[in-house]
Amino acid sequence: MKKVGSYKILLILSILFFSFRPLPADDREYLSSTEITGISAGSIALGAAGLWALDFDSTRRPVISGPAPWEESIQRFLGGRYYPGKTNWLDHSFGSSITPILMGGLLLGADISWPRYDRAKDVWQDMFLYGAGLLATKGVTGITKGFFARPRPMVALEPELYNRNKNNDYAQDRASFFSGHTSSAFFSTAFLNMRIRQIMRQEMTYNDYKDWRWLPPTILFGWASYVGYTRIDAYKHYITDVVFGALAGWVMAELFYHFGDNIEKPRDSSSRGKVLFKIGFSF
């Protein structure tokens, strides 16, 4: 996780927080001012803790020092040959930011185009929870990276080639577990997936929804999985870093999306419909 990207997210969240219009106390469908304040404070605290954890002590002994034999085999197979400076187009801060920005734009578009009476309130609440959840996900990722201090594959598997690069950032290169690119990608795609599927359930017939419900998660989680693969390809993360990053992002999306799920009013109130809505990762 890059500091610059984290501060940008903090700034975005602050803008969302101060522009979030308070709702009447009797409108109990939406987050109250107390809930907004609590969620904001928790997310900002997690984000700050993540930044602190990454800088805590770059010289201490890592909790996870290297890969298991099977991890190394998978790394060699998926990542190919390593060479100094190996990278790809989704590496660095661009790759970490592009998916949350893109999915945030799609979420905004989906909310604006959703024909609901209180559409403006839905837009602001969704964007607030999306920004707060993204910051919290970054914070949890930073705390985990700082605690485990796991050397990246390029450090552990190719130390001689790694040391040829004079521009190495050793503190960042001890932040392998778990992948911040992947956790951010899975948070943003999972959050958007739940919103799109809810809109589909309300605006489509049951048969049409049944026929097309597989499409959004296939595209969205397919992209997020590709982001995870690029981290292995760049020798920045092992397969376990990517898997745990994906799980963390998905769990955080479920948590923050359902902070506001009481605004949902599905047409089909059957138990089958409720299960489909609650399990956002299902197809």
N, C-alpha and C positions, 0 to 999 in steps of 0.2 A: 504494500500500500504506500503510495507516494504522499508526502506531506502536503504538497501543493493541491493535489486532488481532494484531499480530506478537508482542507480549509475552504475550498470551493463549495463542497457539499455543505459544510457548516454555514457558509454565507447564504446558500440557497434555502436551507432550512429556516434560517433566521428571517429571511424575506417572507417565506410562506407563513411563518408563525405570526408575524406582525400584520400581514395582510389578511389573515383568516378572520372573517367577520363573525363576532359573537352572535349566537343564535338565541332566540327567546327561550326563557327558562321552561316554558310549558311545551316547547317543541322537543319532545323526548326521543324523537327518532335519531337525533344527531348528537355528536359529542358535546358535552357541556364545557364551559370555560375551565372548570376544574380538571376535567379529563384532558383537555388540550394542553393545559399547563403541565400536568403530570407526565404525559407522553413526551412533550417537548423536553422537559427537564431530564427524563430518563435517557432519551436519545442523545442529548448533548453530553450528558455525563459519560455514557458509553463511548461516544466519539472521542472525548478528551482522554478517557482512560486508555483507549486504543493507541492514541498518539504517544502517551506517556510510556506505555508498556514497550513500544518498539524502541524507545531510547533509553530504557531502564539501565541496561548493562550489556554492552556489546561484547564484553570479554568473558562472560560467565560460561560455564560448561553447558552445552545443549542437553535438553531432556531427551530428545531423539537425535542421536548423532549420525546415523546413516541409514541406508535402505536395507530391508530384508532381501535375501537372494532373489526371491520372486519379483520384488519391486524393481531390482536392477535389470532383470531380464525384460520386464515389460517396458521399462524406460528405454532400453537399447532398441527394442523392437519398434515402439511407437515414435520415439524421438530421433532415431537414426544416429548418424555420426555427429559428434560434437566438435566444434572448432571455436577458437576465440572470437568473441563478438557475435555468436550465433543469435539470431533474433527472427521475428516475423512481423507481419503488419499489425497484429493485435498486441504486440509487446509494449512495455512502458506505460505511461499514464494515458496515452490515447486509447489503448485497448481496454484499460480499466474503466474509462469514462464513456466510451461510445455506446455500449449496450444500455446502461441506465438512462442516458440522455435520449436514445432512440425509443426505448420502451416507455419512458415518461411522456414523450411526445405522442406516442400512439395511445397511451392511457388518456391523455388530455383530449385527443380527438374522439376517442370512444365515448367519453363522458359527455362531451359537447353535442355529439350527434344522437345521444340517447334521448328519445322524446319523453321526458318526464316533467311533471309540473314544477318540482323544486330542483331543476337541473343545476342551477348555479350553486346551490348548497352541496349537491353531490360532487360537483367538480372540485370545489375547494376542499372538501373533506378528503376525497380520494388523493388529491395532490399533497395535502398535508401529511396523510398517513404514509404515502409513498416516500416523500422526502425524509420523514422522521425514521421510517423503517430502514431506508438506505443508509442513513447516518449510523443507526444502531448496528446494522450489519457490518459496516466498516469498523465500528468500535469493537465488536465481538471478534472480528477477524484480527485486528491489531493486538488485542489482549492475548489471543491464542498464539499468534506469531511471536510476540515478545516472551511469552512464558516458555514455549517449547524451544525456541531459538534453533530450529532445525536447519542445518546447512542445505542449500539448494543442490540439486543433482550435479550441476556443473562444478561445484566446489568439492563434493564428496566423491564423485566418480572420475573426474578429470582434473585433479589438482595441479598437475604440471601445465596443462593447457590453460587452465584458469589463471594461473599466476603470471602468464605471459602478458595478460591485459593489465596495463598500469592504471587504468581508470576504474578499477573495481571498487564497489562500495560494500565493504565487508559486513557492515551492520545490516544492510538490505539483503545481502546474500546469505544471511542466517535467518531468513524469514520464509522458510518453505512451507511450514505447516500452519494453517492450510491456505489454499489459494484464494487471494482477495479478488482477482479477476473473476474467478468462478463463483464465489459467494455472491458478488454483486450481480453477475449475470443471471444466476438462478433466482435471486430475490426479485429482480425487476421483471423477468419473464414469468415467474410464478404469480406475482401480483397482477400483472396484466392479464394472464390467462384466466384467473378467477373472475376478473371483471368482465372480460369478453364472454365467458361461458354463462355468466349470470344474465347478461344482455340477451344472448342467444336463447336462453330458457324463457325469457319473458316475451321476446318478440317473435319467436318461431313456434310453429306447431310442434307437438311432441314428436311426431314422426320425422319432421325435418331436422329437429335438434338431434334426434337419435342418429340420423344419417350423417350429420356434419360435425358432431361434437368432437371428433377425433382430430380435426384439422388444426385448430389453434394450438393445442399442446404439442402436436407433432412438429409444427413449424417453430414455435417458441423454444421448446426444450431441445429441439434439434440444434438451434442456433447456440443456446447456452452450452450444450455439450461440445460443440465445435470450439467455443471459446476455451473450455477446459482442455481440449486436445492441443490447442496452440501453446498452452503453458507447458505441456509435456514436450512438445516439439522444440520449444526454445530452451529446454533443459532448465527451466525455472521451478518446476514442480514434478513430484512423483504422482503416480496414479492415485495413491491414497490421499495426497493433498487435494487433488481435484475432487475426489468422491466426497470427502468430508466438507470441503468448501461448498459443493452442490447441496448437500444435506443441510448445512447451516443456513444457506441462503433461502432454501425452500421453507424451512421451519420458521425463519423470521418473517417471510412473506405471509405464511398462514397466520402467524400471530398478529401482525399489524393489519392485515386485511380484515380480520375478524374483530378487531377493535371497533370497526364501523359497520359490521355486517347487519346490525339491527335496522339499517335503512332499507334492507332488501324486502321486497314484497312479491315473492314468486307467485305466478298464477296457479301453479300446481303445488299444493301444500301437502301432497302425499309423502309418506316416509321415503319412498324411492327418490323423489325429487330432492328432498332434504339431504339425503346421503350423497347424491351426485354433486350437490352444491358444496357441501362441507369438505369433501375430499378433492381439493383443487388439483392434485397431481394426477388424478385418475384420467383415463381416456374415455 
